[in-house]
Amino acid sequence: MMTAKKNNEVGPANHALSELDYANFDESSQYLTFFLNQELYAFGILHVKEILEYGKVTKVPMMPEFIEGVINLRGEVIPVVNLARRFGLAATSVTRRTCIVIVEVSSSDDSAQVIGVMVDSVSEVLEISSDNLRNAPSFGAAIRTDFIRAMGKIDDDFVVILAEDKVLSIAEMAMVEQVRDFAEQEGLAP
């Protein structure tokens, strides 16, 4: 179990997680790290079911741009999200290192949803101690950070630890696409 260190001398720019913030973390302090547009991200290892070599992804018509398609995983239809596109980043081309990370997320009705996440490459499983975890930075009300579970400090760098349930929320992804469709219909989109 993670233990919180009391630290009353921390400033807002570089502070350790408060005890209340630990409720948002898994019991495990291990994270699967991966690259996306040359930046390092991570999912909690307890949410990762498996890692697949990028293979046949079946395109599905009328899907949002960030839905790459679906794959057949032992007879189950699994949607595949292109995480770069989900973040509004330029999608990189598929290489031999491109992977699909199979992640299990909880949905709003407490059921589990299995989703494939397309990433540029998988790096490694890292163990990050609780005293090397920081809250997501605050950029003001106009910029969302709710999809960031924490920032993991590794030497002089940070890894962005993603909140799987926020990044891969089926309901939110559908809502985003509805707004995008409406904007296109009204001539508001570029």
N, C-alpha and C positions, 0 to 999 in steps of 0.2 A: 504494500500500500504506500502511496506517496505521502510524504510528510511535509508539512508546510513549515517554513522557517519564518518566524516573526521578524519583520524588518520595518521598524518605524521610521527609519531615516532615509527612505527612498524618495526620489523625485519622480515626477510624472513621465519623464522621457526614458528612464532606465530603471523600471521597478520590477521587482519579482511579483509573482502572482499572489494575490491575497488568498486567505483560506477559503473564502466563498468561491473564488474562481476555480478551485480544485474540483468542485462538483462537476465542472465541464470536461474533465479529463478522465480517460480510462484509468483503470488500476495499473495497467501496463505503461511503462515508460519507453516502450519500443515503438519505432516509427519506420515505415517503409518510405524511403526517400526516392524521388524520381525527378527527372529534368523535364522542363517544359519551356521552350524558347530560351534555353541556356540558363534558366533560373532553377534553384533547388526548392522543391516542395515535398510535403510528406502527408501520409495518412496514418492514423493510429493502426498498428499492426493487427489489433483485434477486429478491425473492420475489413481487413483484406482477406479474401478467401483464396485467391490464387492469382498467378501472373501467367498470361498467355503470350506467346509469340503472335505478332499481328498477322492475321490470315484473312480468310474470306469474310468480309463484312457485306451483308446484303443491304443495299440501299432501299429505303422505304419512302415512297412519294409523300409529299405534303408534310414533311417533318421540318422542324426548325433547323437552321444552318448548323447548330452545334450537335445535332444528333447525327452521328456518322452512319448509323444503320443498326442492324441487329446481327447477332451471331447465334449459332446453334451450339449450346453448351450442354452436352449429354442429354439432348432432347428438349431442353428448355430454351425458349426464345429470350435472349438477353439484349436489352438496348445498349448501344455503345455511344457514349458521350465523348466528343472531341473536346477535351478540357481547355485547350488553347482557344478554341472558338467560344466556348462557354464563358471564358474570361474576357472575350473581346480582343484577343491577341491574334496575330497572323498565324495561320496554321502552317506548320512545317510539313515538308514532304515526308512520306513514309520511307523509312530506311530499314535496314536489317535489325536495328536496335529498337525500333518502335514496338511498344508492348500494349497489351490491353490488361489493365489491372481490374480484377473482379472484386467489387466492393459491395458489402452489405450495409444498407442504411435503413434506419427506422423511418417509417412514414408517419403522417399525422394521426393515423388510426392505430398506432403501435404495432403495425405489421412490418415485416422485414421485406425490403425490396432489393433485389440483386441487380447491379448495374455494372456494365463494363466501362472503364475509363481509359481512353486512348492517351498515352503519354509518349514523349520522344524517346526516353530510355529510363530504365529502372537503375538506381544507383546501388543502394544497400539498405540493410536494416540497421538503424542506429538506436542506441540506448541513450536517451537524454534525461539526465537527472532533473528533478523538480526545481532545483536551484538554478538551472540553466534555461528555464522556461520563463518567458516574458509575456505580458498581455499584448494583444494586438495594438498597434499604434493608433492614436486618434487623429484623424485627418479633418474632423469637423463633420457636420451633419450631412453635407452634400456627397460624401464618399463613404460607401459601405465597407465595413470591416467585419460584419457579422459572420462571414464565411471563413474567417481566420480564427482558429481555436487558440493558437498561441504562436509565438516566435521562439524557435529553439536556437539557443546560442551554441555554436560549434566553433571553437577557437575564436577567430576574429570575424566570423561570418554568422549569418542567420539562415535558418531554414524556416519557410512558412509552413506551419502545421495547419492543415485545412480541416474545417468542420464538415465532415462528410455529409451530414444530414442537411446542411445549408447549401453547400455547393451542388449537391446532387438531388435537391428537393424536386420531385416530379411535379408537384403542384405549382411550385414557383417557376420551373422551366416552362410549363404549359402557359402560365399567366404571361410570362415575358414574351412568348411567341404570339399570344393573342394581341398584346399591345403592339408588337411589331407589325402584325397583319393589319390592324386597324390603321396604323400610321401610313402604311403603304396604300391602303384603299382610299384614304383621305388625301393622298398626295403629300403627306408630311415627311415621308422618309426620303433620304437621298437616292 
